[in-house]
Amino acid sequence: MPVAFAKNSDLGRTALAQPSTTPTKFSPGALADSFFWPKSIAFVGASPDHDTIRGKLLMFAVKNGFTGELYPVNPSHQEVDGFKSYPKVSAIGKPVDLAVVTIPAKLVVDTVEDCARVGVPNVMIIASGFAEEGGAAADMQDKLSEISRRTGMRIAGPNCQGYFNALGNVTATFSPVGDSLKDQQVFEAAPDRRVGVVSQSGGLGFALCSRGRAAGLSFSYVISSGNEVDLSAAHYLEYMIEDSQTDIVILLCEAIRDGERFKRAARRASELGKPIVVIKVGNSDAGARAAASHTASLTGSQTAYHAMFQRYGIIEAANLDEAVAITAVLATSPLPKGRRVGIVTGSGGGGAIASDTFTSFGLIVPELSEKVKALIRPLIPPHASPLNPVDITAQGGRTGPLIMRCMEILHESGEIDMVAIVLSTARETQVSAVAENIKAVVKAGTPVTAWTYTLPSLIGRKTMAEGGSTLFQDVRLCGLAYRKLADYAEYRANRLPEPEAPAERLKLDGLPASLSEHRVKALLAPYGISARDERLVRSAAEAADAAATLGFPVALKIQSPDVLHKTEVGGVVVNLVDANAVGSAYDAILGAVKRHKPSAVIEGMLVQKMAPKGHELVIGMVNDPTFGPIMMTGFGGVTVELFGDVAHRPAPLSVDDAKEMIRSLKSAKLLEGFRGAKPIDITPAAELIATLSQVAAANRDVIQEMEFNPVILHADGSGLTIADALIVLKR
Amino acid sequence: MPVAFAKNSDLGRTALAQPSTTPTKFSPGALADSFFWPKSIAFVGASPDHDTIRGKLLMFAVKNGFTGELYPVNPSHQEVDGFKSYPKVSAIGKPVDLAVVTIPAKLVVDTVEDCARVGVPNVMIIASGFAEEGGAAADMQDKLSEISRRTGMRIAGPNCQGYFNALGNVTATFSPVGDSLKDQQVFEAAPDRRVGVVSQSGGLGFALCSRGRAAGLSFSYVISSGNEVDLSAAHYLEYMIEDSQTDIVILLCEAIRDGERFKRAARRASELGKPIVVIKVGNSDAGARAAASHTASLTGSQTAYHAMFQRYGIIEAANLDEAVAITAVLATSPLPKGRRVGIVTGSGGGGAIASDTFTSFGLIVPELSEKVKALIRPLIPPHASPLNPVDITAQGGRTGPLIMRCMEILHESGEIDMVAIVLSTARETQVSAVAENIKAVVKAGTPVTAWTYTLPSLIGRKTMAEGGSTLFQDVRLCGLAYRKLADYAEYRANRLPEPEAPAERLKLDGLPASLSEHRVKALLAPYGISARDERLVRSAAEAADAAATLGFPVALKIQSPDVLHKTEVGGVVVNLVDANAVGSAYDAILGAVKRHKPSAVIEGMLVQKMAPKGHELVIGMVNDPTFGPIMMTGFGGVTVELFGDVAHRPAPLSVDDAKEMIRSLKSAKLLEGFRGAKPIDITPAAELIATLSQVAAANRDVIQEMEFNPVILHADGSGLTIADALIVLKR
């Protein structure tokens, strides 16, 4: 007898129980509706033993009210849980939209071939023992991949925990969460703003769902993607973004396999205004990448992820609690216009902690104007405070109407952008919040959340959910969620158009893998990368002549595809003041380089007029295998090395993007009139970054790394000098 | 009819229900036992209306099982809640150990005088409407203070929420927590490690208690200190630290009023090995202090608190959740020997998040040796991972024994210092942890905690508590608590003896309030502060002569008590290369200073040989009104200004303390062989900081600020040059 799935979640949605996506928007290879909305499911390996994974799948599907056809497939049984059992999928003799496979790994390939034979469009392999084991097991996974490519069948998993579709009451998972959902006491705060979950970890994906429900969230789909032999997290993300019944997606991932599909989905989410909250796990690989350039050592694969997330306004959460808190606030809040928080509190200490917390997250807790204070003062005791926090003081109960009135005054004042209520929920009989009042303020455009400094009561959770809002137990999560909400609102308000990469390609034929400075400048000259005040020479005499022409002092630098770190091998001498010095330096450099690497191909030396004084920047690019070229910039010296003050953005960038990137550095204050110095225009540096990013994007299949270090931004405003440059090609 | 208070907490403790402090250790003015252990309590203002604050106090005392005498005092009633009521305290005619006063503020002074007349030793004033209102109300608070000083009566509050003593079943608070404690379902994890709470916020103090109990903690005393007219947070802290039945104290404070008592209590806690966890609220006053020196602008009063906390190993928590998490781990864990965490998980994703989290808190998740991996490999499936995290993979239930065995192997390996178990508690019927196994490992010296990625189940909480351990829902709090535990263990292992301040006093008679560089150096010459290579001059000719004697290049600097910021008014010229330049600079400086401040007293100019190249440090001191002299150091330039890379420590410091202080700066890497440079010995700088800290401590009643900026630590290891110095006296 089917048990209604997650009663609290349904809310009449079963009437809508059909896919509501707009397939025209999908990119090639996108997931079909029959995957999440099957009319028939075969459970291959189904068993009457409900203590096993194989036994739970069918049981949960039934228990949670699947209304289509169910076919157990198991040659050892005539029937399972009252359903007729078949020896194999091809024996069913009726259409199967989805086959869920939970048999030993070594039997899986044959089963999948059997499914293919009868045209099953979707197979989900729960079974483990494939690529994660290596060896022969990995070969089996390759075989699955081959079947998918050959037949067009979509394969989810292997080694996954399945999915459920709360809209359609489709449960195809053995997660215990699938069993307990219906028992969970939930108070839905935003039933019309459904959350989808895409997780590369089954345990955590379903945990996000049960934790989210406890926080008042309602879900659409939850899927665990497993080894992703065919369908990947990006496919599921894309599906949910296009789905009109999914409003927010939580993505938990360790590695995105399909970077382009992910980018398309992220771009669509940004267009549609659907927030994506991401938990990126496995963040400890810093420096794992081999470093040909300084840039590469500062740009790990994690950096590429963070840069991508930032580009598309994807909101990062460090763990499950943060993800649920942020999603709860996103689901229940209008977007605020700024970062000002108004606090109403019944506890002075609670208000102070809330204020400290919001401030520590970069939010503003402004003092209210005299006008607003005058409105509040008559309402509160003489020893209470009408500042912000508005402290109505402990009054031994019945403070709800007063707190609500103060909330409304804050909302009406226009002096704050979000309201936080600080209250005690120590009693189960009453709470100092009134659902209708909160609902009205939220509807009128001001986000409201509450933090309880005591343990949260049921009545507190219920009242806040009825108000369409969130009750926090942890004030830090409240502060974090408001910060992320304000960031997201700012992202949406200031989205810059994503520049297109130019079509022109560099002519790189016949060049060595490492392009030294003179070659880089020659190559980029058409893009306006200047090579004035320098000359390539091939003898001491030529060097001295060139220096005399350019004007002293000069620098002299070896040019060789075999010498990437010139300074370390004595390949650079700076501040040469006359022809003699230049001649001796030429010989000294040549000797040093030959000692260091006798086989080095010497292209010559670059004579360069010393640049005017200025600020040294490093500008670089690393071509990430997943997301393509990632630009980097930072200031030279200790700020990069000691304080990690570098910024990363995915290429291509506009000049405005590049300016924002430079300004995001803490060290950018040095350019903005630090200690009374004259401000310096960053436009030349931003133009250079933008140009390089365009070149990197247009040539992403051939350029691996770029490093321009140092780039000297002249203190006198006369532009910049590129004092060294390196491009490493993919080979 | 008395209801047993907080049944789960008693555990036979009522047999011990008596004060167990060692009064001989107390400092003068310490709290007497009769305050927390009254044999009789008068509730002044007691009322039969249980909806009012006045009505709740007596009711809660009775409900929670107070066994001494109770006297309602209220002239409007013959009896309250079945107890005979008295018109005033002096009418009771029997000894009263504690009078709890909840009547309108304007009646309080007379009542307290009445109590004093009959020798009541302790009065606790719940009533509000005193200093927090200002004006006439503040005068009443002064009057209370006067009564206390005159009669020796101890006064708690006013404007507080009272206390309860869980050991003695004494409830003297109207907090709703006092009402709900007995109903709370608790699983005590460490009933023999009791927690005391001292809070300047009543609401938050009692919330810490109910939240702590939910996390498995057991309490001794919880008190809200209110306006602290006489008894302050430091008194209660001192009492609990000396109390043999209190093992850990949580302190929530906004401002410590009695800095010396606080320091004594903190020192005793450090001696006794009792952790103090502090929540310091009101952290947003940065820069509020008027800044005579650069040091002062970098040393707000918050900095002084943080420096004090660090000195005594006091553990900072940002909010209630952090405080409870840290305290729970402190209460249940042996001190680890290092920072290595071993993780056992049933979810790969859960292990990865835990690993990311621990790593982000500076803990180490080391890969296990081949030897240990070989022990684990046979126990887990072929696709599971014996690395760290040890991932046993999802196995559809019954994973408890395997997780426990892996925990034991990690403990026995000696390769980790703490164990974290990552599990699902999605089921209420079983959990993958076994109390006895956990208990044994904890007892054998390895901390164990668990993080559940699902919602926490009752059976999960109960099992972990029975194992004497903690179950976390938020992995961040688990990581934070382990980090703080490791910090505390390191503090205890490496505690440096606290240096005594020397007795010698500086002779400051007749000096101006601001001592310029030459005066500072003359004054500190007996301490070995060098003034070689410089001379005070009073004419251009003298300056030129002095420069010739010292050797060029030199710097020339105005010396005036009226010019604190010399550079800003043209009072300094550096790099003067010959006598002519010195002469002109003398005239130029004099002109500039006179233009800037015609009335400035000119003491002369300092001719100073230019220091060798080196690293610039700033060393300073601000005399904090609560905690006395706080030393500061940082590197010159952008690291202080842009990245806030400064360190603070309370004076006096030993040379070892000062070395640790310098090394705590991120910029200290510059001295440790940065980018292949020769390491520089920091001893001369540490000696200077230690000496100045001794001078500051010995003269704390007269010196307000010090600033030595810059101090040039010579790159060639030849010591340091003090290139500027300023002392500001208290006036």
Interface residues (C-beta under 8 A of the other chain):
Chain A: D51 T52 I53 K56 S128 G129 E132 E133 A137 N159 Q161 F174 S175 P176 V177 S180 S199 Q200 S201 G202 G203 L204 F206 A207 S210 R211 A214 L252 E254 I279 V281 G282 N283 S284 A318 N319 L320 D321 E322 G346 S347 G348 G349 G350 A352 I353 S355 D356 T357 T359 S360 V365 P382 H383 T393 A394 G396 G397 S424 A426 R427 Y453 T454 L455 Q473 D474 V475 R476 V638 T639 E641 L642 F643 D645 K666 S667 K669 L670 F674 R675
Chain B: D51 T52 I53 K56 S128 G129 E132 E133 A137 N159 Q161 F174 S175 P176 V177 D179 S180 S199 Q200 S201 G202 G203 L204 F206 A207 S210 R211 A214 L252 E254 I279 V281 G282 N283 S284 A318 N319 L320 D321 E322 G346 S347 G348 G349 G350 A352 I353 S355 D356 T357 T359 S360 V365 P381 P382 H383 T393 A394 G396 G397 S424 A426 R427 Y453 T454 L455 Q473 D474 V475 R476 V638 T639 E641 L642 F643 D645 K666 S667 K669 L670 F674 R675
